[in-house]
Amino acid sequence: MLVLLPPSEGKATGGTGRPLDLGSLSRAALTPVRARLIDALLAAAASDPAGLRAALGCSASQVADDTALLSSPTLPALARYTGVVYDNLGWATMTGPARRRADASLLVASALFGLLSPRDRVPAYRLSAGTSLPGVGPLAALWRPVLEPELAAARGLVVDLRSGAYAALARVPSAVQVRVLRDSAGRRTTVSHDNKWTKGRLARALCEHGARTARDVAEVARELCDDVEVDGLRVDLVLHGLASARGG
């Protein structure tokens, strides 16, 4: 089983590990694209910092993370990302079989690194899937030729929890696609907090219980939502009143 997670704009600062070593990251086939993107970020920061800030949609202080990619300390990927998905995943609190399954099964989709395993050590950075990076252009054209074969080679079940922009970096036609929908008087919509909360909890539950099929995923998800609907490789988690009690 593989579970594809969305990344988070929020990232923990600092770190305790040595600076980034691309050779130490899992999935070595992705190293050339990772290196090209880092080179492009550093070149843009040096030659056109205003243009880079505009492309990234952030302030001068926020883009500072990208100028220090090769010198700043690192953290394991699942300690680096923060926010609703990762708070509800709770990787740091997993033990025993759940932790072992998490370390073997979870992959974070990353605009900069492609895919990250939980223990891959990375610095804080700023780059989102929808960015058109100076010197590179749209990221999907760069990532698809390497990410799609990498994911196509995966054995067993793949559960796709990525958001739309990250799913566009690599299509996985054989994956179970999970949607979280709020139903209000028969009208179904996607609500960001509900989506992130539920997907974080689902990822944790999959690590705790495992899954081999779309229907296994649906069974694991039943305690997290009001209704579950399965249509082939699509699993819809439908929320009515449940999410209103969550807070946050």
N, C-alpha and C positions, 0 to 999 in steps of 0.2 A: 504493500500500500504506500502511495505517496499522497500527501496533502499539500496543495499549493496555496500558500498564504499571500494576501496582499501585504505590501510593506506599509510603513507609516511615515507621514511627514514628520511626526514627533520622534526625536531620537535622544537617548541619554547622552549627556555630555561627558567628556573626559574618557578615562579608560585605565586599565592596569596592564595591558599587553604592549608588546613592542610594536613599532609602526608597521603599517601594512606590508605584507609579503604576499604578492599575488601567487607565487609558487606554492604557498601553503594552503590556498583555498581549494575546496573540493571542486570537482568537475573542471579538470584542466583544459578541456576543449574550449572553454569559454575565456581562457586567459588572453588570447590576442584581442578580442573585442573589449574586455575589461581594460587592458593596457591602452588601447586606442582612445577610449572614452576619458580615461584619466589624463592622457596627454592633451586631449582637446580641451578639457576643463582648465588645466594649468596654463595652456597657451592662451586661451581666451581671457583668463584672469590677468595675465601679464600684458596682453596687447589691447584688449578692449573690455575693461572691467564693467563699464556701464552697459555695454551690449550683453555681457554675460548675466548681469543682474536682471536685465529686462527679460532675457530668455528663461531664466530660472524663476522669475517672478518673486524676487526676494530683495532684502535690503543689503547694504554693504556689509553689515555685521554678520548677516546670515550666510553670505557667500564666503566668508572667511574660512568655513569648514573645508570648502573645496580647494582653497589655496594651500591648505596644510594636509592634503590627503596622504602624502608620503612621509610626513613627519609626526603627525598626531598619534596619540596612543589608541589602542584598539580594545574592543570588547567582543565577546561572542555575539553573533547576529541576534539571537533571541534575547540577549540582554541589552543590545543597542536600541532596538525598536521599542517604542512606548505607545501608549494610547489604548483605546477601548478594546481592540482586537487582542492586543498582547496582555493587557490587564486580565482579561477573561480567559485567555489561554493559560496563564500562570505556569509557564515552563519551569521557572525556578522552584516551584513547590511540588513538582511531579517527583515521584519516587518509584523504585522498582520497575515492573514491566512497562508502566506508562511512560516513564522517563526513557527507557531503552527504545520503546516504540517511537517516541517523539524524536529522539536523536537520529533514528534510522529513516523516519517517514516524512518529517516536516521539511518543506522547502519554502523559503521566502522569495517571491518574485521581486527583483530589484532592477531599476532602470540602469544603475551603474554596474552592478555585478552579475546581472542575469538571473542566477539562482544562487541562493545561499543556504547551506546546511546550518542547523542550530549552532554548532560550535565554530563555524568559520569566523575568524576574528577580523573585524572591519572597523575603520574610523567613522566618526560622524561625517555625514556628507549631505549635499543638497542636489538632487536631480530627480525629476519625476518623469513618468513614462510619456507624458504628452509634450515634453520639451523638444524643441527643434534646436539642437546644440550647434553653436557656431563652429564651422569646420567639419561638421558631421551631418547635420540635417535631422529629419525625423528618426527616432530611435528604432522604430519597428523594422525599417529596411535593413538596419545593421544587425539586429538581434534575431530576426526570424530564421535566417539561414543556419544559425548555429543552435538556437534554442529548440526549434521544432524537432530536429533529429535527436537531440539529447533527451527530450521528453518522450518522443516516439519509441525510444529504446527501453523505456521503463517497463518492468514486468509487473503484472497484477493491476490492481485497482488504482486509478488516479482520481482524486477528488479535487475539483477546481473551486477554490474559494476566492479567487482573485477578482478585483474590480475590473471594470471594462477596459480601462486604458492599459492595464498590465496584461490582461488576457490578449490584447491586440499585439503584444510583443511576441507571442508564440501561441499559435492555435493548437489545441489538443483535442481533436475530434472524438477520440475514444474516452475522454474523461467524463466523469459524472459532474454535471454542472449543478451547483446549488444556488438557488435564489431564495432570498428572505423577503416576504411580501406582507405588508399590513393591509388587512381587509377592513374597510369601513363602509358599512351599508352596501356591500357588494362591489365596491370600487377598490381595486388593489393598486398599491403604490409601494415604492421602495423608500424607506426612511433610513437615513445614514446611520443614526445611532442604533436603531433596531438591527440593522444589517451587520454592523460591526460587533455588537454585543453577542448576537446569536452565532455568528461565524467563529468568534473566539471560543465560545462555549462548545460549539460543535467540534472544533479542532481538538480541544482538550478531551472531549468524550470519545472521539475516534482514537486518540492515543490510549485511553483507558480501556476501551473495549475492542478495538480493531474492527475491520470491515473488509469484505471481499467483493460485494456487489452493491449496486445502487439501492437495493431493498435493505441491505444491511445498514447503509448510511441512513436511510429513512427510519429504521428502527432505533438507531442510536439517537436520532434527532427528536424523537417523539416527546421526550420530557422537556424539550427546549421551546416548544411552540404549541399552538392550539390545534393545528391540522398539518398533516403531511400529505403531499400529492406526488406520486411517482409516474412519470411518463417516459419510458425508455431510460435514457441516460440523464434525464432532468429530474431533479428533486426540488420541489417547492416547499418551503417552510412558511406556513401561513400564521400570522399573528392577529388575534382579535383584541382581547382585553389583557392578555398576559404581560405584554411589554410595559403597560402603563404603571405597573407596580415595581418596576426595576429601579427607577430613579436614575440620577446621573444624567 
